[in-house]
């Protein structure tokens, strides 16, 4: 009985999270911000390496 409550509660929360993510662009941007920051940092690092190589 308790296991069912945990499973269905988790599924309900996951569904609410997904719907919020799909509907609200600002929420999606906030959630994905660390990924984009990391990608920007990698790109900046790569560009620095290329610039140093050409000097």
PDB file as gemmi writes it, atoms N, CA and C in Angstrom:
CRYST1    1.000    1.000    1.000  90.00  90.00  90.00 P 1                      
ATOM      1  N   UNK A   1       0.822  -1.197   0.000  1.00  0.00           N  
ATOM      2  CA  UNK A   1       0.000   0.000   0.000  1.00  0.00           C  
ATOM      3  C   UNK A   1       0.863   1.256   0.000  1.00  0.00           C  
ATOM      4  N   UNK A   2       1.834   1.313   0.919  1.00  0.00           N  
ATOM      5  CA  UNK A   2       2.711   2.479   0.994  1.00  0.00           C  
ATOM      6  C   UNK A   2       3.567   2.591  -0.263  1.00  0.00           C  
ATOM      7  N   UNK A   3       3.984   1.438  -0.792  1.00  0.00           N  
ATOM      8  CA  UNK A   3       4.781   1.441  -2.021  1.00  0.00           C  
ATOM      9  C   UNK A   3       4.004   2.056  -3.170  1.00  0.00           C  
ATOM     10  N   UNK A   4       2.737   1.718  -3.289  1.00  0.00           N  
ATOM     11  CA  UNK A   4       1.898   2.289  -4.343  1.00  0.00           C  
ATOM     12  C   UNK A   4       1.788   3.803  -4.193  1.00  0.00           C  
ATOM     13  N   UNK A   5       1.640   4.276  -2.981  1.00  0.00           N  
ATOM     14  CA  UNK A   5       1.536   5.716  -2.749  1.00  0.00           C  
ATOM     15  C   UNK A   5       2.826   6.425  -3.180  1.00  0.00           C  
ATOM     16  N   UNK A   6       3.963   5.827  -2.875  1.00  0.00           N  
ATOM     17  CA  UNK A   6       5.248   6.426  -3.262  1.00  0.00           C  
ATOM     18  C   UNK A   6       5.395   6.442  -4.781  1.00  0.00           C  
ATOM     19  N   UNK A   7       5.058   5.340  -5.422  1.00  0.00           N  
ATOM     20  CA  UNK A   7       5.190   5.250  -6.879  1.00  0.00           C  
ATOM     21  C   UNK A   7       4.246   6.226  -7.570  1.00  0.00           C  
ATOM     22  N   UNK A   8       2.982   6.241  -7.184  1.00  0.00           N  
ATOM     23  CA  UNK A   8       2.018   7.135  -7.830  1.00  0.00           C  
ATOM     24  C   UNK A   8       2.307   8.595  -7.502  1.00  0.00           C  
ATOM     25  N   UNK A   9       2.779   8.864  -6.295  1.00  0.00           N  
ATOM     26  CA  UNK A   9       3.171  10.222  -5.944  1.00  0.00           C  
ATOM     27  C   UNK A   9       4.346  10.695  -6.789  1.00  0.00           C  
ATOM     28  N   UNK A  10       5.329   9.833  -6.990  1.00  0.00           N  
ATOM     29  CA  UNK A  10       6.488  10.165  -7.822  1.00  0.00           C  
ATOM     30  C   UNK A  10       6.081  10.395  -9.272  1.00  0.00           C  
ATOM     31  N   UNK A  11       5.197   9.540  -9.778  1.00  0.00           N  
ATOM     32  CA  UNK A  11       4.716   9.719 -11.148  1.00  0.00           C  
ATOM     33  C   UNK A  11       3.940  11.020 -11.299  1.00  0.00           C  
ATOM     34  N   UNK A  12       3.129  11.348 -10.308  1.00  0.00           N  
ATOM     35  CA  UNK A  12       2.356  12.595 -10.362  1.00  0.00           C  
ATOM     36  C   UNK A  12       3.288  13.806 -10.352  1.00  0.00           C  
ATOM     37  N   UNK A  13       4.285  13.788  -9.489  1.00  0.00           N  
ATOM     38  CA  UNK A  13       5.236  14.899  -9.448  1.00  0.00           C  
ATOM     39  C   UNK A  13       6.032  15.015 -10.744  1.00  0.00           C  
ATOM     40  N   UNK A  14       6.415  13.876 -11.319  1.00  0.00           N  
ATOM     41  CA  UNK A  14       7.136  13.897 -12.594  1.00  0.00           C  
ATOM     42  C   UNK A  14       6.252  14.466 -13.695  1.00  0.00           C  
ATOM     43  N   UNK A  15       4.988  14.126 -13.701  1.00  0.00           N  
ATOM     44  CA  UNK A  15       4.059  14.644 -14.701  1.00  0.00           C  
ATOM     45  C   UNK A  15       3.872  16.154 -14.543  1.00  0.00           C  
ATOM     46  N   UNK A  16       3.721  16.619 -13.316  1.00  0.00           N  
ATOM     47  CA  UNK A  16       3.591  18.060 -13.065  1.00  0.00           C  
ATOM     48  C   UNK A  16       4.850  18.791 -13.523  1.00  0.00           C  
ATOM     49  N   UNK A  17       6.010  18.232 -13.214  1.00  0.00           N  
ATOM     50  CA  UNK A  17       7.282  18.831 -13.630  1.00  0.00           C  
ATOM     51  C   UNK A  17       7.355  18.902 -15.150  1.00  0.00           C  
ATOM     52  N   UNK A  18       7.009  17.808 -15.835  1.00  0.00           N  
ATOM     53  CA  UNK A  18       7.080  17.784 -17.294  1.00  0.00           C  
ATOM     54  C   UNK A  18       6.124  18.790 -17.911  1.00  0.00           C  
ATOM     55  N   UNK A  19       4.910  18.866 -17.416  1.00  0.00           N  
ATOM     56  CA  UNK A  19       3.934  19.815 -17.965  1.00  0.00           C  
ATOM     57  C   UNK A  19       4.421  21.250 -17.752  1.00  0.00           C  
ATOM     58  N   UNK A  20       4.948  21.530 -16.560  1.00  0.00           N  
ATOM     59  CA  UNK A  20       5.478  22.867 -16.299  1.00  0.00           C  
ATOM     60  C   UNK A  20       6.639  23.164 -17.224  1.00  0.00           C  
ATOM     61  N   UNK A  21       7.523  22.216 -17.429  1.00  0.00           N  
ATOM     62  CA  UNK A  21       8.666  22.385 -18.318  1.00  0.00           C  
ATOM     63  C   UNK A  21       8.210  22.635 -19.757  1.00  0.00           C  
ATOM     64  N   UNK A  22       7.173  21.921 -20.193  1.00  0.00           N  
ATOM     65  CA  UNK A  22       6.699  22.044 -21.572  1.00  0.00           C  
ATOM     66  C   UNK A  22       5.952  23.348 -21.816  1.00  0.00           C  
ATOM     67  N   UNK A  23       5.260  23.862 -20.807  1.00  0.00           N  
ATOM     68  CA  UNK A  23       4.390  25.022 -20.997  1.00  0.00           C  
ATOM     69  C   UNK A  23       5.115  26.344 -20.734  1.00  0.00           C  
ATOM     70  N   UNK A  24       5.940  26.383 -19.711  1.00  0.00           N  
ATOM     71  CA  UNK A  24       6.560  27.649 -19.299  1.00  0.00           C  
ATOM     72  C   UNK A  24       7.992  27.753 -19.804  1.00  0.00           C  
ATOM     73  N   UNK A  25       8.180  28.654 -20.748  1.00  0.00           N  
ATOM     74  CA  UNK A  25       9.504  28.850 -21.346  1.00  0.00           C  
ATOM     75  C   UNK A  25      10.518  29.353 -20.312  1.00  0.00           C  
ATOM     76  N   UNK A  26      10.116  30.251 -19.417  1.00  0.00           N  
ATOM     77  CA  UNK A  26      11.047  30.784 -18.423  1.00  0.00           C  
ATOM     78  C   UNK A  26      11.536  29.685 -17.471  1.00  0.00           C  
ATOM     79  N   UNK A  27      10.671  28.757 -17.130  1.00  0.00           N  
ATOM     80  CA  UNK A  27      11.065  27.631 -16.274  1.00  0.00           C  
ATOM     81  C   UNK A  27      12.076  26.748 -17.005  1.00  0.00           C  
ATOM     82  N   UNK A  28      11.807  26.477 -18.276  1.00  0.00           N  
ATOM     83  CA  UNK A  28      12.704  25.642 -19.083  1.00  0.00           C  
ATOM     84  C   UNK A  28      14.078  26.307 -19.210  1.00  0.00           C  
ATOM     85  N   UNK A  29      14.095  27.633 -19.433  1.00  0.00           N  
ATOM     86  CA  UNK A  29      15.372  28.340 -19.540  1.00  0.00           C  
ATOM     87  C   UNK A  29      16.140  28.291 -18.227  1.00  0.00           C  
ATOM     88  N   UNK A  30      15.435  28.417 -17.121  1.00  0.00           N  
ATOM     89  CA  UNK A  30      16.087  28.363 -15.810  1.00  0.00           C  
ATOM     90  C   UNK A  30      16.685  26.978 -15.560  1.00  0.00           C  
ATOM     91  N   UNK A  31      15.965  25.939 -15.913  1.00  0.00           N  
ATOM     92  CA  UNK A  31      16.438  24.574 -15.703  1.00  0.00           C  
ATOM     93  C   UNK A  31      17.641  24.270 -16.600  1.00  0.00           C  
ATOM     94  N   UNK A  32      17.626  24.778 -17.833  1.00  0.00           N  
ATOM     95  CA  UNK A  32      18.684  24.456 -18.792  1.00  0.00           C  
ATOM     96  C   UNK A  32      19.849  25.436 -18.752  1.00  0.00           C  
ATOM     97  N   UNK A  33      19.776  26.480 -17.922  1.00  0.00           N  
ATOM     98  CA  UNK A  33      20.838  27.491 -17.854  1.00  0.00           C  
ATOM     99  C   UNK A  33      22.211  26.899 -17.533  1.00  0.00           C  
ATOM    100  N   UNK A  34      22.350  25.999 -16.558  1.00  0.00           N  
ATOM    101  CA  UNK A  34      23.688  25.442 -16.280  1.00  0.00           C  
ATOM    102  C   UNK A  34      24.302  24.730 -17.481  1.00  0.00           C  
ATOM    103  N   UNK A  35      23.474  24.053 -18.263  1.00  0.00           N  
ATOM    104  CA  UNK A  35      23.982  23.359 -19.449  1.00  0.00           C  
ATOM    105  C   UNK A  35      24.561  24.358 -20.436  1.00  0.00           C  
ATOM    106  N   UNK A  36      23.847  25.457 -20.671  1.00  0.00           N  
ATOM    107  CA  UNK A  36      24.307  26.464 -21.624  1.00  0.00           C  
ATOM    108  C   UNK A  36      25.541  27.198 -21.101  1.00  0.00           C  
ATOM    109  N   UNK A  37      25.590  27.467 -19.808  1.00  0.00           N  
ATOM    110  CA  UNK A  37      26.774  28.100 -19.234  1.00  0.00           C  
ATOM    111  C   UNK A  37      27.996  27.202 -19.403  1.00  0.00           C  
ATOM    112  N   UNK A  38      27.825  25.919 -19.155  1.00  0.00           N  
ATOM    113  CA  UNK A  38      28.923  24.971 -19.314  1.00  0.00           C  
ATOM    114  C   UNK A  38      29.380  24.909 -20.767  1.00  0.00           C  
ATOM    115  N   UNK A  39      28.446  24.873 -21.703  1.00  0.00           N  
ATOM    116  CA  UNK A  39      28.802  24.832 -23.118  1.00  0.00           C  
ATOM    117  C   UNK A  39      29.543  26.098 -23.526  1.00  0.00           C  
ATOM    118  N   UNK A  40      29.107  27.252 -23.017  1.00  0.00           N  
ATOM    119  CA  UNK A  40      29.794  28.509 -23.309  1.00  0.00           C  
ATOM    120  C   UNK A  40      31.212  28.507 -22.755  1.00  0.00           C  
ATOM    121  N   UNK A  41      31.387  27.968 -21.556  1.00  0.00           N  
ATOM    122  CA  UNK A  41      32.721  27.910 -20.959  1.00  0.00           C  
ATOM    123  C   UNK A  41      33.648  26.992 -21.766  1.00  0.00           C  
ATOM    124  N   UNK A  42      33.119  25.884 -22.219  1.00  0.00           N  
ATOM    125  CA  UNK A  42      33.919  24.966 -23.053  1.00  0.00           C  
ATOM    126  C   UNK A  42      34.306  25.653 -24.358  1.00  0.00           C  
ATOM    127  N   UNK A  43      33.362  26.344 -24.965  1.00  0.00           N  
ATOM    128  CA  UNK A  43      33.639  27.050 -26.221  1.00  0.00           C  
ATOM    129  C   UNK A  43      34.689  28.142 -26.005  1.00  0.00           C  
ATOM    130  N   UNK A  44      34.584  28.892 -24.912  1.00  0.00           N  
ATOM    131  CA  UNK A  44      35.581  29.926 -24.620  1.00  0.00           C  
ATOM    132  C   UNK A  44      36.955  29.311 -24.395  1.00  0.00           C  
ATOM    133  N   UNK A  45      37.003  28.206 -23.693  1.00  0.00           N  
ATOM    134  CA  UNK A  45      38.274  27.516 -23.461  1.00  0.00           C  
ATOM    135  C   UNK A  45      38.879  27.056 -24.783  1.00  0.00           C  
ATOM    136  N   UNK A  46      38.060  26.463 -25.633  1.00  0.00           N  
ATOM    137  CA  UNK A  46      38.548  26.001 -26.932  1.00  0.00           C  
ATOM    138  C   UNK A  46      39.052  27.177 -27.770  1.00  0.00           C  
ATOM    139  N   UNK A  47      38.323  28.291 -27.746  1.00  0.00           N  
ATOM    140  CA  UNK A  47      38.746  29.465 -28.511  1.00  0.00           C  
ATOM    141  C   UNK A  47      40.062  30.031 -27.983  1.00  0.00           C  
ATOM    142  N   UNK A  48      40.252  30.029 -26.676  1.00  0.00           N  
ATOM    143  CA  UNK A  48      41.521  30.484 -26.099  1.00  0.00           C  
ATOM    144  C   UNK A  48      42.669  29.604 -26.557  1.00  0.00           C  
ATOM    145  N   UNK A  49      42.437  28.321 -26.576  1.00  0.00           N  
ATOM    146  CA  UNK A  49      43.473  27.384 -26.992  1.00  0.00           C  
ATOM    147  C   UNK A  49      43.849  27.609 -28.448  1.00  0.00           C  
ATOM    148  N   UNK A  50      42.860  27.831 -29.295  1.00  0.00           N  
ATOM    149  CA  UNK A  50      43.113  28.061 -30.719  1.00  0.00           C  
ATOM    150  C   UNK A  50      43.862  29.373 -30.905  1.00  0.00           C  
ATOM    151  N   UNK A  51      43.474  30.421 -30.166  1.00  0.00           N  
ATOM    152  CA  UNK A  51      44.148  31.717 -30.280  1.00  0.00           C  
ATOM    153  C   UNK A  51      45.591  31.618 -29.812  1.00  0.00           C  
ATOM    154  N   UNK A  52      45.856  30.885 -28.738  1.00  0.00           N  
ATOM    155  CA  UNK A  52      47.218  30.736 -28.247  1.00  0.00           C  
ATOM    156  C   UNK A  52      48.074  29.935 -29.220  1.00  0.00           C  
ATOM    157  N   UNK A  53      47.459  29.010 -29.910  1.00  0.00           N  
ATOM    158  CA  UNK A  53      48.189  28.172 -30.860  1.00  0.00           C  
ATOM    159  C   UNK A  53      48.632  28.983 -32.076  1.00  0.00           C  
ATOM    160  N   UNK A  54      47.835  29.987 -32.456  1.00  0.00           N  
ATOM    161  CA  UNK A  54      48.148  30.788 -33.637  1.00  0.00           C  
ATOM    162  C   UNK A  54      49.162  31.895 -33.322  1.00  0.00           C  
ATOM    163  N   UNK A  55      49.446  32.143 -32.078  1.00  0.00           N  
ATOM    164  CA  UNK A  55      50.395  33.217 -31.730  1.00  0.00           C  
ATOM    165  C   UNK A  55      51.814  32.789 -31.909  1.00  0.00           C  
TER     166      UNK A  55                                                      
END                                                                             
